[in-house]
Amino acid sequence: MAAVVLSDAEKLYIIHGVQEDLRVDGRGCEDYRCAEVETDVVSNTSGSARVKLGHTDVLVGVKAEMGAPKLEKPDEGYLEFFVDCSASATPEFEGRGGEELGTEIASTLYRVFSSEGTLDLKSLCINPREHCWVLYVDVLRFFFFFFPPHFLECGGNLFDTISIAVKAALFNTSGTTHNSVFRIPKVRVMEDEEGSKEIELSDDPYDCIRLNVDDVPCIVTLSKIGYRHVVDATLQEEACSLASLLIAITSKGALTCMKKIGKGSLDPESIFEMMETGNKVGKSLHASLQKVLDEEESLGTTRQKVGFLG
């Protein structure tokens, strides 16, 4: 991730503020910044979403394509993640810098979605051992990095932003629906007298598989700063933190994945406190996101696009 160089005095100022539950931008330790969420922003995808948090912009597109099931799970479909960190965002993403970060993010997303019950992957199976639906989730990150006169909301919190965008893209569909479902054309396998099989896709937009995404988790990143931890850290706050805990939480509060990042260590007591905070904040995040998605979905084609692709 892009690094921010702070003086010792600036770091001390941020750390002391966190100790008093008063961050530089006026938020408390458990407060998120306001996020901009927009769905259905890319026309040639099955679902798409753009999320802006601070000065971090993320665009996610989901495409459903037919493929062969994996040998270890012959009766399930699966997800494939690809993360592109644009080199135009910051020089650190040139060459292997952006590639390594993209690989790390994709690996984390695989772990988050590997938990049983996150998605009903069996519903993506067309013909066991032969055909299934594969959901290709492409993440493109735009990172606008600049120093305004004061350093409020200058990027940061990449994992959370991406997870929000992934859930929003899976929620999104080109058709009109008021349920949190990702619609995929229903497929019929026809077999002739000689035993050869043909695949027939339904052209009826309402004859489809409905993949429920209610249990798709969102990531909450908690950064340890001094003796306390914060959610939705800015780049400057991340520069003051030696260790962070990524927690993937469903809307019902179930934990599907946990990962420590950073060179520092976390004691058991801090981990339990961060897990408790992540659970509480995560459920609130899901509720707020679902409200926005339902509002956008209810507007249908009459919704005005206001994002960078509007």
C-alpha positions as CSV (number, residue, x, y, z in Angstrom):
1,M,0.0,0.0,0.0
2,A,1.0,3.6,-0.5
3,A,3.2,4.8,2.3
4,V,2.9,8.1,4.1
5,V,5.9,9.7,5.7
6,L,5.0,11.4,9.0
7,S,7.2,13.2,11.5
8,D,7.4,12.0,15.1
9,A,5.4,15.0,16.2
10,E,2.6,14.2,13.7
11,K,2.5,10.5,14.8
12,L,2.4,11.5,18.4
13,Y,-0.5,13.9,17.7
14,I,-2.5,11.1,16.0
15,I,-1.7,8.5,18.8
16,H,-2.7,10.9,21.6
17,G,-5.9,11.7,19.8
18,V,-6.8,8.0,19.4
19,Q,-6.1,7.5,23.2
20,E,-8.8,10.2,23.8
21,D,-11.2,8.6,21.3
22,L,-10.9,11.8,19.1
23,R,-9.3,11.3,15.7
24,V,-7.8,14.0,13.5
25,D,-10.9,14.1,11.3
26,G,-13.3,14.3,14.2
27,R,-14.4,10.6,14.3
28,G,-14.4,8.3,17.2
29,C,-12.3,5.1,17.2
30,E,-15.3,3.0,16.0
31,D,-16.6,5.3,13.3
32,Y,-16.4,4.8,9.6
33,R,-16.2,7.6,7.1
34,C,-19.2,8.1,4.8
35,A,-18.9,5.8,1.8
36,E,-20.2,6.4,-1.7
37,V,-21.7,3.3,-3.2
38,E,-23.0,3.0,-6.7
39,T,-24.1,-0.2,-8.5
40,D,-24.7,-1.2,-12.2
41,V,-21.9,1.0,-13.4
42,V,-20.4,-1.4,-16.1
43,S,-22.7,-2.5,-18.8
44,N,-20.9,-5.6,-20.0
45,T,-20.9,-7.4,-16.7
46,S,-23.4,-9.5,-14.8
47,G,-23.1,-7.2,-11.9
48,S,-20.9,-4.3,-10.9
49,A,-20.3,-1.7,-8.2
50,R,-18.1,1.3,-7.4
51,V,-17.3,2.3,-3.9
52,K,-15.4,5.4,-2.7
53,L,-14.1,5.6,0.8
54,G,-12.0,8.7,1.5
55,H,-9.8,9.0,-1.6
56,T,-9.8,5.3,-2.4
57,D,-11.9,4.4,-5.4
58,V,-12.7,0.7,-6.1
59,L,-14.5,-0.7,-9.1
60,V,-15.7,-4.3,-9.1
61,G,-17.3,-6.2,-12.0
62,V,-18.7,-9.8,-11.8
63,K,-19.1,-12.0,-14.9
64,A,-20.8,-15.4,-14.9
65,E,-19.3,-17.8,-17.4
66,M,-19.5,-21.6,-17.8
67,G,-16.6,-23.7,-16.8
68,A,-15.6,-27.1,-15.5
69,P,-16.0,-27.9,-11.7
70,K,-13.0,-28.4,-9.6
71,L,-12.0,-32.0,-9.0
72,E,-12.3,-31.7,-5.2
73,K,-15.8,-30.2,-5.5
74,P,-17.4,-31.7,-8.6
75,D,-20.9,-30.6,-7.7
76,E,-20.2,-26.9,-7.1
77,G,-19.4,-23.7,-9.0
78,Y,-16.7,-21.4,-7.7
79,L,-15.4,-17.8,-7.7
80,E,-12.2,-16.5,-9.3
81,F,-10.7,-13.2,-8.0
82,F,-8.5,-10.8,-10.0
83,V,-7.2,-7.6,-8.4
84,D,-5.6,-4.9,-10.5
85,C,-3.8,-2.0,-8.6
86,S,-3.5,0.7,-11.2
87,A,0.1,2.0,-11.6
88,S,-1.3,5.5,-12.3
89,A,-2.5,5.6,-8.7
90,T,1.0,5.8,-7.2
91,P,4.6,5.0,-8.3
92,E,4.7,2.2,-5.7
93,F,2.3,0.2,-7.9
94,E,4.7,0.1,-10.8
95,G,6.2,-3.3,-11.6
96,R,5.9,-5.9,-8.9
97,G,4.6,-3.5,-6.3
98,G,1.1,-3.4,-7.6
99,E,1.3,-7.1,-8.6
100,E,2.2,-8.2,-5.0
101,L,-0.5,-6.1,-3.5
102,G,-3.1,-7.5,-5.9
103,T,-2.0,-11.0,-5.1
104,E,-2.3,-10.4,-1.4
105,I,-5.8,-8.9,-1.7
106,A,-7.0,-11.7,-4.0
107,S,-5.6,-14.3,-1.5
108,T,-7.5,-12.6,1.3
109,L,-10.8,-12.7,-0.7
110,Y,-10.3,-16.4,-1.4
111,R,-10.0,-17.0,2.3
112,V,-13.0,-14.9,3.1
113,F,-15.2,-16.8,0.7
114,S,-13.8,-20.2,1.5
115,S,-16.0,-20.4,4.6
116,E,-18.9,-22.8,4.2
117,G,-22.3,-21.1,3.9
118,T,-20.9,-17.8,2.5
119,L,-22.5,-18.6,-0.9
120,D,-24.5,-21.6,-2.0
121,L,-22.0,-22.8,-4.6
122,K,-24.0,-26.0,-5.2
123,S,-26.6,-23.9,-7.0
124,L,-23.9,-22.9,-9.5
125,C,-23.5,-26.5,-10.6
126,I,-25.0,-27.3,-14.1
127,N,-23.9,-30.9,-14.6
128,P,-21.8,-32.6,-11.9
129,R,-18.1,-33.1,-12.9
130,E,-18.8,-31.5,-16.3
131,H,-20.2,-28.0,-16.2
132,C,-20.8,-25.2,-13.6
133,W,-21.0,-21.5,-13.4
134,V,-17.8,-19.6,-12.5
135,L,-18.1,-16.1,-11.1
136,Y,-15.2,-14.0,-12.2
137,V,-14.8,-11.1,-9.8
138,D,-12.5,-8.4,-11.1
139,V,-11.4,-5.6,-8.8
140,L,-9.9,-2.4,-10.2
141,R,-8.5,0.0,-7.7
142,F,-8.2,3.7,-8.3
143,F,-6.1,5.4,-5.6
144,F,-6.1,9.2,-5.7
145,F,-3.1,10.1,-3.6
146,F,-2.5,13.8,-2.8
147,F,-1.7,16.1,0.0
148,P,-4.3,18.8,0.6
149,P,-3.6,21.7,3.0
150,H,-4.6,19.3,5.8
151,F,-4.5,15.6,5.7
152,L,-8.1,14.6,6.3
153,E,-9.4,11.4,4.6
154,C,-6.4,10.8,2.4
155,G,-7.1,7.2,1.4
156,G,-6.5,4.1,3.5
157,N,-8.6,1.1,4.5
158,L,-8.3,-0.7,1.2
159,F,-9.5,-4.2,2.3
160,D,-12.8,-2.9,3.7
161,T,-13.5,-0.8,0.6
162,I,-13.0,-3.8,-1.7
163,S,-15.1,-6.1,0.4
164,I,-18.0,-3.6,0.3
165,A,-17.7,-3.3,-3.5
166,V,-17.6,-7.1,-4.0
167,K,-20.8,-7.5,-2.0
168,A,-22.5,-4.6,-3.8
169,A,-21.5,-6.1,-7.2
170,L,-22.8,-9.5,-6.3
171,F,-26.0,-7.9,-5.1
172,N,-26.4,-6.0,-8.3
173,T,-28.1,-7.4,-11.4
174,S,-29.1,-6.0,-14.7
175,G,-32.8,-7.0,-14.1
176,T,-35.1,-5.4,-11.6
177,T,-35.3,-7.2,-8.2
178,H,-35.9,-6.2,-4.7
179,N,-34.1,-9.1,-3.1
180,S,-30.4,-9.4,-2.4
181,V,-29.9,-12.0,-5.1
182,F,-27.4,-12.3,-8.0
183,R,-29.3,-13.6,-11.1
184,I,-27.7,-16.2,-13.4
185,P,-29.5,-17.7,-16.5
186,K,-30.9,-21.1,-15.8
187,V,-29.3,-23.9,-17.9
188,R,-30.9,-27.1,-19.2
189,V,-28.8,-30.1,-20.2
190,M,-30.4,-32.0,-23.1
191,E,-29.3,-35.6,-24.0
192,D,-30.1,-37.2,-27.3
193,E,-30.5,-40.9,-28.2
194,E,-26.8,-41.3,-28.8
195,G,-25.9,-40.0,-25.3
196,S,-24.4,-36.7,-26.5
197,K,-25.3,-33.7,-24.3
198,E,-26.3,-30.2,-25.3
199,I,-26.5,-27.2,-23.1
200,E,-29.5,-24.8,-23.5
201,L,-29.6,-21.4,-21.9
202,S,-33.0,-20.0,-21.0
203,D,-33.6,-16.6,-22.7
204,D,-36.3,-15.7,-20.2
205,P,-34.8,-13.1,-17.8
206,Y,-37.0,-14.4,-15.0
207,D,-36.0,-18.0,-15.5
208,C,-32.8,-17.8,-13.6
209,I,-30.7,-19.1,-10.7
210,R,-31.0,-16.8,-7.7
211,L,-27.8,-16.9,-5.7
212,N,-28.6,-15.4,-2.3
213,V,-25.8,-13.1,-1.1
214,D,-27.2,-12.3,2.4
215,D,-24.3,-14.1,4.0
216,V,-21.6,-12.6,1.9
217,P,-19.2,-11.1,4.5
218,C,-17.7,-7.6,4.7
219,I,-14.1,-7.1,6.0
220,V,-13.6,-4.8,9.0
221,T,-10.0,-3.8,9.5
222,L,-9.0,-2.8,13.0
223,S,-5.6,-1.0,13.3
224,K,-3.8,-1.0,16.7
225,I,-2.6,2.6,17.5
226,G,-1.0,3.0,20.8
227,Y,-3.1,1.1,23.4
228,R,-6.3,1.4,21.4
229,H,-7.6,0.3,18.0
230,V,-9.5,2.1,15.3
231,V,-11.7,1.1,12.3
232,D,-11.5,2.6,8.9
233,A,-8.0,4.0,9.4
234,T,-6.7,6.7,7.1
235,L,-3.3,6.5,5.5
236,Q,-1.8,8.6,8.2
237,E,-3.3,6.4,10.9
238,E,-2.0,3.3,9.1
239,A,1.4,4.9,9.3
240,C,1.1,5.0,13.1
241,S,0.0,1.4,13.3
242,L,2.4,-1.6,13.4
243,A,-0.3,-4.3,13.4
244,S,-3.9,-4.6,12.1
245,L,-6.5,-7.3,12.3
246,L,-8.7,-8.1,9.4
247,I,-12.1,-9.6,10.4
248,A,-14.6,-10.9,7.9
249,I,-18.1,-10.6,9.4
250,T,-21.5,-11.6,7.9
251,S,-24.7,-9.6,8.5
252,K,-25.6,-12.0,11.3
253,G,-22.3,-11.5,13.1
254,A,-20.6,-14.7,12.0
255,L,-16.9,-14.6,11.6
256,T,-15.6,-16.2,8.4
257,C,-12.0,-15.2,8.3
258,M,-9.4,-13.4,10.5
259,K,-5.9,-12.3,9.4
260,K,-3.2,-10.2,11.0
261,I,-1.3,-7.8,8.8
262,G,1.7,-5.6,9.6
263,K,5.1,-6.3,11.2
264,G,4.0,-5.8,14.8
265,S,2.4,-8.2,17.2
266,L,-1.0,-8.3,19.0
267,D,-1.5,-9.7,22.5
268,P,-4.5,-12.0,23.1
269,E,-6.4,-9.4,25.1
270,S,-6.2,-6.9,22.2
271,I,-7.3,-9.6,19.7
272,F,-10.4,-10.4,21.7
273,E,-11.2,-6.7,22.1
274,M,-10.7,-6.1,18.4
275,M,-12.9,-9.1,17.5
276,E,-15.7,-7.8,19.7
277,T,-15.5,-4.4,18.1
278,G,-15.3,-5.9,14.6
279,N,-18.4,-7.9,15.2
280,K,-20.4,-4.9,16.4
281,V,-19.1,-2.5,13.7
282,G,-19.5,-5.2,11.0
283,K,-23.2,-5.8,11.6
284,S,-23.8,-2.0,11.5
285,L,-21.8,-1.8,8.3
286,H,-23.9,-4.5,6.7
287,A,-27.2,-2.8,7.8
288,S,-26.1,0.5,6.3
289,L,-24.9,-1.1,3.1
290,Q,-28.1,-3.1,2.6
291,K,-30.1,0.1,3.1
292,V,-28.2,1.8,0.3
293,L,-28.4,-1.2,-2.0
294,D,-32.2,-1.6,-1.5
295,E,-32.7,2.1,-2.2
296,E,-30.7,1.9,-5.4
297,E,-32.5,-1.2,-6.5
298,S,-35.9,0.3,-5.9
299,L,-35.1,3.1,-8.3
300,G,-34.3,0.7,-11.1
301,T,-33.5,2.4,-14.5
302,T,-34.7,5.8,-13.2
303,R,-31.7,6.1,-10.9
304,Q,-29.3,8.8,-11.9
305,K,-25.7,7.7,-12.1
306,V,-23.4,10.1,-10.2
307,G,-20.1,8.3,-10.0
308,F,-17.0,8.6,-12.2
309,L,-18.7,6.4,-14.8
310,G,-22.0,8.3,-14.7
